[in-house]
Amino acid sequence: QPASRLLFELEPTDRPYTLVGQWKSIETAAIRNSMRVKINGIGTALQWAPAQRSSAPIPPGALQKGTNVVELDAVVDGIRDTAATQLTFVELRPAD
């Protein structure tokens, strides 16, 4: 199964951004630990906080004017298992 993709339009500034997600459920620790995120094909580290919240730093220049793509993927025992996760919301904002 392919990675989940979110396409969105943006006119970014040339500064760092943060991608924040709130998850309704992640079935297992193995899925959570294997979760990967890419912005326009560039991988970035996914950091986990309490209460099923995640964030990922987006470096300057990774976002482009026009259509951007966020890809989320999890691999468990060599099999993609995106059905075992539910993302409640995602937010992209300039870094603090």
C-alpha positions in Angstrom: 0.0 0.0 0.0 1.5 3.4 -0.9 2.2 6.1 1.6 -0.6 8.5 2.6 -0.2 11.8 0.8 -1.4 15.3 1.5 -1.1 17.9 -1.3 -1.5 21.6 -0.5 -0.8 25.0 -2.0 1.6 27.4 -0.2 3.7 30.5 -0.7 6.3 29.8 2.0 8.7 32.3 3.5 12.4 31.2 3.5 12.5 30.2 7.1 12.0 26.9 9.0 8.5 25.5 9.5 7.1 22.8 11.8 4.7 20.1 10.8 2.4 19.1 13.7 0.1 16.1 13.8 -2.5 14.8 16.3 -3.2 11.1 16.1 -6.5 9.5 17.2 -4.8 6.1 17.3 -1.6 4.3 16.5 -2.2 0.6 17.0 1.3 -0.5 18.1 4.6 0.9 19.3 6.2 -0.8 16.2 4.0 1.2 13.9 4.7 4.4 15.8 8.5 3.8 15.8 8.5 3.1 12.0 6.5 6.2 11.1 8.3 8.3 8.5 7.4 11.7 7.0 8.7 13.4 3.8 8.1 16.9 2.6 8.4 17.2 -1.2 10.5 14.0 -1.1 12.8 15.2 1.7 12.8 13.1 4.8 12.6 14.7 8.2 12.7 13.4 11.7 9.3 12.8 13.3 9.3 13.6 17.0 6.7 12.3 19.4 5.1 14.1 22.4 2.6 12.9 24.9 -1.1 12.5 24.0 -0.4 11.0 20.5 1.1 14.3 19.2 3.9 14.5 16.7 6.0 17.2 15.1 8.6 17.4 12.4 11.0 20.2 11.6 10.9 21.5 8.0 14.2 23.2 7.0 14.2 26.4 5.0 13.9 25.8 1.3 12.1 22.4 1.7 8.7 24.0 0.9 8.1 25.5 -2.5 5.8 28.0 -3.9 2.7 26.2 -5.3 1.9 22.6 -4.7 3.7 20.8 -1.8 3.4 17.2 -0.8 3.5 15.6 2.7 3.9 11.8 2.7 3.4 9.7 5.8 4.4 6.0 5.9 4.8 3.3 8.5 6.4 -0.1 7.9 5.8 -3.1 10.2 7.6 -6.4 9.6 8.2 -5.4 6.0 4.5 -4.7 5.4 3.0 -1.2 5.2 0.2 -0.8 7.6 -1.4 2.6 7.2 -4.8 1.3 8.2 -3.5 0.9 11.8 -3.2 4.7 12.2 -5.7 7.6 12.3 -4.5 11.2 11.9 -7.0 13.7 13.4 -5.4 16.9 12.2 -2.2 18.2 10.6 -0.9 21.7 10.9 2.0 23.4 9.1 3.3 26.6 10.8 6.4 28.8 10.9 8.8 27.5 13.6 8.9 29.3 16.9 
